[in-house]
Each structure stands twice: as C-alpha cells, then as structure tokens.
Amino acid sequence: MDNLKKNAGGTLPATGKERGKGNPLVSYKFGADPYALVHKDRVYLYMTHDIPEYDEEGKLKENTYSRINKITVLSSEDLINWRDHGEIHAAGPEGAATWATQSWAPAAAHTTIDGKDKFFLYFANNASGIGVLTSDSPEGPWVDPLGKALILRSTPGVSEVTWLFDPAVFVDDDGKAYIYFGGGIPDGQEEWPNTARVMELGPDMISVVGEARAIPAPFMFEDAGINKYGDQYYFTYCSNFFTGKRPEGCPPAGEIAYMTSEHPMGPWKYRGTILKNPGHFFGVGGNNHHAIFAFHDKWYIAYHAQTLSKAMGAPNGYRSTHLNELTFSKADGSIQEVQADLEGVPPIKYFYPYELVKAATTAWSAGIAVEPPASSGGTGEERVVGALADGGWIGLSGVNFGHPGAQAVTATVMGGAAPSVIELRLDHPDGMRIGSLHVPAADGIRSAGQPAVLSAEVTGAEGIHDLYFVFRGEGDNKLLQMYDWQFRK
C-alpha cells in the first residue's frame, strides 16, 4: 500500500498516515465498523475486515463486501501505538461459525460467569442474522457455542427489520445484558423506518429473553451503539441518506445521531447528532459507523473513513478506523459535536521498551506487511512484520528509554533470501542511528525453520523519543520477518 519512491534519506514515504498523526490507526490494511472493548488497561478494537478486490487489470474495484468473513483486531494501551492481533476467521466453511457466509460489524462484550472471565463477539451474517462467538480471552481463540445464529427473523419482534445486522451489546451494572441491532428503510418510511431494536440477553450471553422492542429512531439507517453516562443510557446510530426535505430537529443525512433513556430498553428521546459524515471532514464520504467508549477517565469515538483508500487513489468503499475524543456536557448530559481529523488523540502514556514487544505494534509504517510468520507455514494467529523492500520501516511514538537509557536490544527475526540489516533510529526514519541488527540470509539463520534471536549494542537511546526500525537489504523479495523486540538497560 506504499509508494516505493524513496525519500532523500533512502527510506520509503508513508501513505495514508503521516508521521506524528494518529489517524487512521494503521496504514498497511483496512478495517471498518469499529467496536471497542476495554479490558485490563487495554482497549481492543474489533473491525470488519475489508478485503481489497481487484479487476482483471489489477485495479482496485468497488468493495462488494461479499468476501468478508473475518474480523480484524487491534489493541493499544496508549491510543497511538497499536498492536495487530490479526484476523478472527469468524464465518465461512473454515471459520468458527460455518453456518454463516459473512462477518460484518462486530460487537464485543465481557462478563464474569461462574467466577471466570468470558468474552463474546457478536457479528452480522450479511444482513440476515446475528451470530455470537465466545472465548476466554479478548484475543481468542474464538468458538461458536450455538452452531447457528443467535437472532433470526423468526426471533420475536424482529420480523419487520429490513437489515438484521450491526449489533451493539451492553452489560449493565446489575449484570443484565442487552443487544441492540437493526437498520434499513421500508418503502416510503424514510422518516420513521422503525427498524432499530433492543432485546435482553440471557445470563449466558448467548440466548435472548422475551421480545425485541422497537426504538423510534428518526431517519434510522444502520450502526447501533449503546453507552451509559451517569444515570442515562445513550443509543447512537447512523441516519439514512434520504434526499427529500427533513422536518426541523431531525438528523441530516449520514450523521451519527443519539437518543437517551432512563432504562436500557427505553422509552427513548431524540437528542441530536454528534458526528457529521466523513465526507465533511475528509473530502470522501460513504457510510458512517462508530463506537463510543471510556478509557482512563476520558471518552472517545472510533469511526471509519476512506482516508487510506483515498490516499491510494481508489476510495471505492474501503474503510479505515479513526479515533477522536468525545465530550459529555456535565450540565445536561448532552454529547458535544465531535470534530473528526487526522491528528487523532494525544497518547495517554509513554511506551515502555524494556519488556517484550510484539513487532506488529506500530504508530506509523511504510513498506511493510503484517502477516502470519513464515515459521508457522504462513498460518496461525500470531502476526509479525514483513519488510517488503529496502527503506521500509515501522515507527513507535513516545518511547521512554529513561536515564541512563538503553544499552542493548534483542529481536527475534527470520531472514530472507539475502542478508539484511535492521537500523534503529530516533525521531525520524532517517534520524540518529542508535544501533543495527545484522540479519543473515535464511540459510544462515534458520534452525529447523525457526527464527533466531539477534542482539546488538545501543548508544544514545536516552530519554523520550519516537523509535524507528528501518529495514535495509537488496532484491525485490521480502527482506525479513521481525517477530518481537526488547531493549535492555
């Protein structure tokens, strides 16, 4: 996804995300319809895994969404450096839910059952039903506990829902859980589609209780969201694109709107809109999808926009997740309008380099892929960084080396067909070099097909800096794979 014309210093330029910016979260792949789960001082974002589709001439064509059967996962402790956990194979013949063909717009939840942490991942099978996967960890592995959909058109109260998709899940303070979903516009019902629903989940989180209730969301289109602030419940959604005249006080087209209630199942009061369509901010529109979450005493909104695909010259429905702050008014509980941008949010902490870090943790990058390791035969759940060409790099924001700083670095690496070098630089891909790791060719590094741990001395790594790993080597083939790294004081 990167332009291979090098900068003056011999490194590749970034495409889609500038150094120092926070949005989009990553620039080496797409990820849409974000949903947030906070667990143990880490936020996990689960996203629709938009897959590039090409025509016979190799040009990026319109996204059909028909091939999406995976859910991609990123996580962060600081909201600027994001670890890629790869993809959850949710649907399809080889997926966890073999009955489903697609996995769109996931929603994640956590609760404790019989004293054990349990995690739940809800997803849409196209627009025809909602499934659920379970795990003992937010990172998986995930299994299908039902062998069928959780919600279908036969579920009480949902037969008239046009699009049975876009779930959101909320676990209340009393332990009761609720699922919100729906969308679409029946003919002639643009103002009051009556296609948003809320339903109580069973204590096991994989069953539903009673009948779904309608949420009277004006100009409802898709994208359910649910949060609680103070004693109020907030239902959020994306408004439809009806081009006719709208009554005063109704949401404009393609914006994130919200309603409030004193109970998770209503009644609901419409309050207004909080996020304009991405086209207003980035010059490229499309659908609008969001998730609101609290993290370390602040509130944030994750949403998608076609900024990366626009930078690639083909904004054909391929979306990338962005993050900005969100503010509630303490006076009346209203949500202030969000200003989306490429700056993103300020990091909430510095990055600690003296523990093992998975290499697929980045703030910025160029000329790389995040992929399964070669040592696993190109399969498995772990993700590593593949250096695609000379001058590629990954960057991390706000690395705190402390004083007197680092003396050495180790990294787990699999070499390529020829020898290569990993340069460690500060504050810029062409910045001060503090050390180098010399990577032998594959035949010289592999032992029974396994990567090797390399070490190098480090000088000048003191205080707080952005850190760059720059990949050097010859040839058009992949230079190397980096699995993890760690500095030593």
matplotlib code that plots the C-alpha trace (Angstrom):
import matplotlib.pyplot as plt

x = [0.0, 3.0, 4.7, 8.0, 9.8, 12.2, 12.8, 16.2, 17.5, 16.7, 13.6, 10.1, 7.4, 4.3, 1.0, -2.3, -1.0, 1.7, 4.3, 3.1, -0.6, -3.0, -5.4, -6.1, -4.9, -2.9, -2.0, -1.0, -4.5, -8.2, -10.6, -14.2, -17.2, -15.1, -16.3, -14.4, -13.8, -11.8, -10.1, -7.2, -5.9, -6.1, -8.6, -9.4, -11.0, -12.8, -13.5, -14.9, -12.0, -12.4, -10.6, -9.2, -10.9, -9.2, -10.3, -8.6, -6.2, -5.2, -7.0, -8.8, -12.6, -15.6, -15.9, -18.7, -18.4, -19.3, -16.0, -15.7, -15.7, -13.0, -12.9, -9.6, -8.4, -6.1, -5.3, -3.5, -2.5, -1.7, -4.1, -1.2, 0.8, -1.4, -0.8, -2.2, -3.7, -4.5, -7.9, -10.6, -11.9, -15.5, -17.5, -17.3, -16.5, -13.2, -14.5, -15.7, -19.3, -19.6, -23.3, -22.5, -21.2, -20.1, -19.0, -19.8, -19.8, -18.7, -19.6, -17.7, -18.6, -17.1, -18.7, -17.9, -19.8, -19.2, -16.2, -14.5, -13.9, -15.9, -15.8, -18.4, -18.1, -21.4, -21.4, -23.8, -24.1, -24.7, -28.0, -29.9, -29.0, -26.6, -24.2, -22.1, -18.6, -17.1, -13.6, -11.8, -9.6, -10.3, -7.6, -9.2, -9.3, -13.0, -15.6, -19.2, -21.3, -24.6, -23.8, -26.5, -27.5, -28.4, -31.0, -33.0, -36.2, -38.1, -36.9, -39.9, -40.2, -37.7, -39.7, -40.1, -36.5, -35.1, -31.5, -30.8, -27.3, -24.9, -25.2, -24.1, -24.1, -24.2, -23.8, -25.4, -24.3, -26.8, -25.3, -28.2, -27.1, -28.8, -28.3, -29.2, -29.3, -31.2, -31.4, -32.8, -35.7, -39.0, -40.5, -41.9, -40.8, -37.7, -38.6, -39.7, -38.2, -39.0, -36.0, -34.0, -34.4, -33.3, -33.6, -32.4, -29.8, -29.9, -27.4, -25.3, -25.0, -25.7, -29.5, -32.2, -35.1, -38.6, -39.4, -37.3, -38.6, -38.6, -36.5, -38.2, -35.1, -35.9, -34.3, -32.7, -30.3, -27.8, -25.0, -26.4, -24.4, -25.1, -23.4, -24.2, -23.1, -24.3, -27.8, -28.7, -28.5, -27.3, -28.5, -26.5, -27.0, -26.3, -29.0, -30.2, -29.4, -32.9, -32.6, -36.0, -37.0, -36.5, -38.5, -36.7, -34.8, -34.2, -30.8, -29.1, -28.1, -25.3, -24.6, -24.3, -27.3, -28.2, -31.2, -31.3, -33.4, -33.5, -33.8, -31.7, -34.9, -36.5, -38.6, -36.2, -35.9, -34.1, -31.3, -29.4, -26.3, -22.7, -20.6, -21.0, -20.5, -16.8, -17.1, -17.5, -14.0, -12.0, -13.5, -14.6, -18.0, -19.7, -21.5, -20.8, -20.1, -18.9, -18.3, -18.1, -16.0, -14.5, -10.8, -8.8, -11.4, -11.9, -14.4, -13.6, -15.3, -13.9, -15.3, -14.3, -13.5, -11.9, -8.8, -6.3, -8.1, -8.3, -4.6, -4.1, -6.2, -9.1, -11.8, -14.0, -15.7, -12.5, -12.6, -10.1, -10.7, -10.0, -10.2, -11.1, -12.1, -15.8, -17.2, -20.4, -21.8, -22.0, -24.9, -27.4, -25.7, -25.7, -22.9, -20.8, -20.3, -17.1, -14.5, -13.0, -9.5, -6.2, -4.5, -6.3, -5.9, -3.0, -1.3, -2.3, 1.1, 4.7, 5.7, 7.9, 10.6, 12.1, 9.6, 9.0, 7.1, 5.4, 6.8, 3.3, 3.0, 3.2, 2.2, 3.4, 4.8, 5.9, 6.8, 5.7, 3.1, 1.7, 1.3, 1.5, 5.1, 7.0, 7.9, 4.3, 4.0, 2.2, -0.7, -1.6, -2.9, 0.4, 1.3, 4.8, 6.2, 7.3, 9.8, 8.8, 11.6, 14.7, 13.9, 10.7, 10.1, 7.9, 7.7, 6.6, 5.5, 6.8, 9.2, 10.6, 14.1, 14.7, 18.1, 20.8, 18.9, 19.3, 22.5, 21.3, 18.5, 17.3, 14.9, 13.5, 14.0, 13.6, 16.0, 15.1, 17.0, 19.8, 21.5, 19.7, 20.0, 17.6, 18.7, 17.4, 16.8, 15.4, 12.6, 12.6, 13.2, 16.4, 17.2, 20.1, 21.1, 21.5, 22.2, 21.9, 20.9, 22.6, 20.3, 21.8, 20.1, 17.6, 20.0, 22.3, 19.7, 17.2, 17.4, 14.6, 12.7, 12.7, 13.6, 16.7, 17.2, 19.7, 21.4, 23.2, 24.7, 22.8, 24.2, 22.2, 18.9, 18.1, 15.0, 11.8, 11.9, 9.9, 11.6, 12.1, 13.1, 14.4, 14.8, 17.7, 18.6, 18.9, 16.5, 12.8, 11.9, 10.8, 13.8, 12.9, 10.2, 10.5, 8.6, 9.4, 11.9, 13.1, 15.6, 17.9, 19.1]
y = [0.0, 2.3, 4.4, 2.8, 6.1, 6.7, 9.9, 11.7, 9.7, 6.4, 5.5, 4.9, 7.6, 6.8, 6.6, 7.3, 8.2, 10.9, 10.6, 12.3, 11.9, 9.4, 8.7, 6.3, 3.9, 1.8, 2.3, -1.1, -2.6, -1.6, -2.0, -0.8, -0.7, -0.4, -1.7, -1.1, -3.4, -2.2, -4.9, -4.6, -1.1, -2.1, -1.2, -3.7, -2.6, -5.3, -4.4, -5.6, -6.9, -5.0, -7.0, -5.3, -6.6, -6.1, -6.3, -8.2, -5.3, -5.3, -2.1, -1.7, -2.1, -1.3, -3.1, -5.7, -6.8, -10.3, -11.9, -10.6, -13.5, -12.3, -9.8, -7.8, -6.9, -4.1, -3.1, -0.4, 0.8, 4.4, 5.0, 5.8, 2.6, -0.2, -4.0, -6.0, -9.3, -10.5, -11.7, -13.8, -16.3, -15.9, -17.2, -19.5, -23.2, -22.7, -20.2, -20.7, -20.2, -22.5, -21.7, -18.0, -16.6, -13.2, -11.4, -7.7, -5.0, -6.9, -6.1, -7.4, -7.8, -9.1, -10.5, -13.0, -16.3, -18.8, -16.7, -16.9, -14.1, -14.8, -12.8, -12.6, -11.5, -10.7, -10.3, -9.9, -12.6, -10.2, -8.5, -11.8, -12.6, -12.1, -14.7, -15.0, -16.4, -17.0, -17.0, -17.0, -14.1, -10.9, -12.2, -15.6, -18.3, -18.0, -20.8, -20.9, -22.1, -22.4, -23.7, -21.4, -17.7, -16.0, -13.7, -14.5, -13.1, -15.8, -14.1, -12.4, -8.8, -8.6, -9.9, -6.4, -5.4, -4.7, -5.3, -7.7, -6.6, -4.1, -5.3, -3.4, -5.0, -3.5, -5.2, -3.0, -2.5, -5.1, -7.7, -7.8, -7.6, -6.1, -6.3, -3.5, -4.1, -3.4, -1.0, -0.4, 1.6, 0.0, 1.6, 5.1, 5.1, 7.2, 9.4, 6.6, 3.3, 1.5, -0.9, -0.3, -3.0, -3.7, -7.1, -8.5, -11.2, -14.2, -14.6, -16.9, -14.0, -16.5, -16.5, -13.9, -13.2, -12.2, -10.0, -7.3, -3.8, -1.1, 2.0, 5.0, 6.4, 9.1, 8.5, 5.4, 3.7, 1.4, 1.2, 0.7, 1.9, 1.9, 3.5, 4.7, 8.0, 8.9, 7.5, 7.9, 5.3, 6.6, 4.8, 6.0, 5.3, 6.4, 8.4, 7.5, 9.2, 10.3, 13.4, 14.8, 17.5, 16.6, 18.1, 20.5, 18.8, 15.6, 14.3, 15.3, 12.6, 10.1, 11.5, 9.8, 10.7, 9.9, 9.2, 8.9, 7.0, 6.2, 2.5, 0.3, -0.7, 2.8, 4.9, 7.0, 10.7, 12.0, 14.5, 15.4, 14.5, 14.2, 13.3, 14.6, 12.3, 11.5, 13.5, 16.7, 16.2, 14.3, 15.0, 11.4, 10.2, 6.9, 5.2, 6.3, 3.8, 4.4, 3.1, 5.2, 4.1, 5.3, 4.8, 6.2, 8.8, 10.1, 9.3, 8.5, 7.7, 5.3, 5.6, 4.8, 6.9, 6.2, 8.3, 5.5, 4.3, 7.9, 8.3, 5.2, 6.8, 4.4, 5.4, 2.6, 1.7, 0.5, 2.0, 2.6, 3.2, 6.6, 7.9, 11.2, 12.4, 12.8, 15.0, 14.9, 18.0, 17.7, 20.2, 18.3, 15.1, 16.2, 15.0, 17.7, 17.5, 15.6, 17.2, 14.4, 14.9, 13.2, 14.4, 11.8, 11.8, 12.5, 9.4, 8.7, 7.3, 6.8, 3.5, 1.2, -0.6, -2.8, -5.7, -8.0, -6.1, -7.8, -6.4, -5.9, -2.9, 0.4, 4.0, 4.6, 2.5, 2.2, -0.7, -3.4, -6.1, -7.5, -11.2, -14.8, -15.9, -18.0, -20.4, -21.4, -22.1, -18.8, -19.8, -19.4, -16.5, -14.7, -11.7, -10.5, -7.6, -8.5, -6.0, -5.8, -3.6, -1.7, 1.5, 0.2, 1.0, 0.9, 3.7, 3.9, 7.0, 8.3, 5.6, 6.2, 5.0, 6.7, 7.6, 6.5, 4.7, 1.5, -0.4, -3.2, -4.5, -8.0, -9.0, -12.3, -12.3, -14.6, -13.7, -13.6, -14.9, -12.4, -10.8, -7.6, -5.0, -3.5, 0.0, 1.5, 5.3, 8.1, 10.6, 10.0, 7.1, 9.0, 10.1, 9.4, 5.7, 4.1, 0.6, -2.0, -5.7, -7.7, -10.4, -13.3, -14.9, -17.6, -20.5, -18.8, -18.0, -20.9, -23.9, -26.3, -23.4, -21.3, -17.7, -16.6, -14.1, -11.3, -8.8, -5.5, -2.7, 0.6, 4.1, 7.3, 5.8, 8.0, 10.0, 10.1, 9.6, 8.2, 5.0, 3.6, 0.2, 0.7, -2.3, -2.5, -5.1, -5.9, -7.5, -7.3, -10.2, -9.8, -8.9, -10.4, -11.0, -9.5, -11.2, -9.2, -6.9, -5.7, -3.2, -3.8, -1.2]
z = [0.0, 0.0, -2.7, -3.4, -4.4, -1.6, 0.3, 0.1, 3.1, 1.3, 3.2, 1.9, 2.4, 4.4, 2.5, 4.1, 7.6, 8.2, 10.9, 14.1, 13.2, 14.9, 12.1, 10.5, 13.2, 10.7, 7.1, 5.9, 5.8, 6.1, 9.0, 9.2, 11.6, 14.7, 18.1, 21.4, 24.4, 27.3, 29.4, 31.9, 30.8, 27.2, 24.5, 21.8, 18.6, 16.5, 12.9, 9.6, 7.6, 4.4, 1.7, -1.4, -4.6, -8.0, -11.6, -14.4, -14.9, -11.3, -10.5, -7.1, -7.8, -5.7, -2.4, -2.7, 1.0, -0.2, 0.6, 4.2, 6.6, 9.0, 11.8, 12.4, 15.8, 17.1, 20.6, 22.5, 26.0, 24.9, 21.9, 19.5, 19.3, 18.0, 18.2, 15.4, 16.6, 13.1, 12.0, 13.6, 11.0, 12.0, 9.1, 6.0, 5.7, 7.5, 10.0, 13.6, 12.5, 9.5, 9.0, 8.3, 5.0, 6.1, 9.3, 9.3, 12.0, 15.2, 18.7, 21.8, 25.4, 28.6, 31.7, 34.5, 34.6, 37.4, 38.5, 35.2, 32.6, 29.4, 26.2, 23.5, 19.9, 18.0, 14.3, 11.4, 8.8, 5.9, 6.8, 7.5, 11.1, 14.1, 15.4, 18.5, 19.3, 22.7, 24.2, 27.5, 26.3, 24.3, 21.9, 21.3, 20.2, 19.4, 19.1, 18.0, 21.1, 19.2, 15.8, 14.4, 14.5, 17.8, 16.2, 13.0, 11.5, 13.5, 16.7, 18.4, 17.5, 14.5, 11.5, 10.1, 10.5, 6.9, 7.8, 10.6, 11.4, 13.2, 16.8, 19.9, 23.4, 26.8, 30.2, 32.9, 36.5, 37.7, 35.4, 32.9, 29.3, 26.2, 22.5, 20.0, 16.3, 13.0, 10.1, 6.7, 5.2, 4.3, 1.2, 2.0, 5.6, 5.4, 8.4, 10.7, 9.4, 12.7, 12.1, 15.3, 18.0, 21.6, 23.3, 26.6, 26.5, 28.8, 31.7, 29.4, 26.9, 24.1, 24.3, 24.1, 26.5, 25.6, 22.6, 20.9, 21.3, 18.6, 19.2, 17.5, 15.9, 13.3, 9.9, 11.1, 8.7, 10.5, 13.1, 16.6, 19.6, 23.3, 26.3, 29.8, 31.2, 34.7, 35.0, 31.3, 28.5, 25.1, 21.9, 18.9, 15.2, 11.7, 9.9, 6.4, 3.2, 2.2, 0.0, 0.5, 3.0, 6.6, 9.5, 11.7, 14.5, 12.6, 11.8, 8.5, 6.1, 7.0, 10.5, 13.9, 15.9, 19.5, 21.8, 25.6, 28.1, 31.8, 31.1, 28.7, 26.8, 26.6, 26.2, 24.2, 23.5, 20.4, 21.3, 18.1, 16.1, 17.2, 14.2, 10.6, 7.6, 6.9, 3.6, 5.7, 7.2, 4.7, 1.3, 0.8, 2.1, 2.4, 5.3, 8.8, 11.6, 15.1, 18.6, 21.8, 24.8, 28.0, 28.7, 31.6, 32.6, 29.1, 26.4, 22.8, 19.5, 17.0, 13.4, 9.9, 6.8, 3.4, 4.0, 3.3, 0.2, -0.9, -0.5, -2.6, -5.3, -5.1, -2.4, -3.6, -0.3, 1.6, 5.1, 7.9, 11.6, 13.2, 16.7, 18.3, 21.7, 22.7, 25.5, 27.5, 29.0, 32.7, 32.8, 30.8, 29.6, 26.0, 23.7, 22.2, 18.4, 17.5, 15.2, 13.2, 11.9, 11.0, 14.2, 16.3, 20.1, 22.4, 23.8, 27.4, 28.4, 27.2, 25.6, 27.8, 25.7, 28.4, 28.1, 25.2, 22.4, 19.5, 16.4, 14.9, 17.2, 15.3, 15.2, 11.7, 8.9, 5.3, 3.0, 5.4, 5.8, 9.0, 8.3, 9.8, 10.5, 7.9, 10.7, 11.0, 7.3, 6.8, 9.1, 12.8, 14.8, 15.6, 13.5, 12.5, 10.5, 7.0, 5.5, 1.8, 0.4, 1.2, 3.1, 4.7, 8.4, 11.4, 13.9, 17.6, 19.3, 22.7, 23.7, 27.2, 27.4, 30.7, 32.2, 31.7, 28.9, 26.9, 26.4, 24.1, 22.0, 21.1, 18.4, 17.0, 13.3, 10.3, 7.5, 3.8, 0.7, 1.2, 4.3, 5.6, 8.3, 10.8, 11.7, 14.9, 14.6, 16.8, 15.9, 12.2, 9.8, 8.7, 12.2, 14.5, 14.4, 17.8, 16.7, 14.0, 13.9, 11.1, 9.8, 8.0, 5.0, 5.7, 5.3, 7.9, 10.5, 10.4, 12.6, 11.7, 10.1, 13.3, 13.7, 15.6, 18.4, 17.5, 19.8, 19.3, 21.4, 21.6, 22.2, 22.5, 23.5, 26.4, 27.4, 25.4, 21.6, 18.7, 17.7, 14.2, 12.9, 9.3, 7.1, 4.7, 2.0, -1.6, -4.1, -4.8, -2.5, 1.1, 3.2, 6.5, 9.2, 12.6, 15.4, 18.5, 20.2, 23.6, 24.9, 27.9, 30.4]

ax = plt.figure().add_subplot(projection="3d")
ax.plot(x, y, z, "-o")
ax.set_aspect("equal")
plt.show()
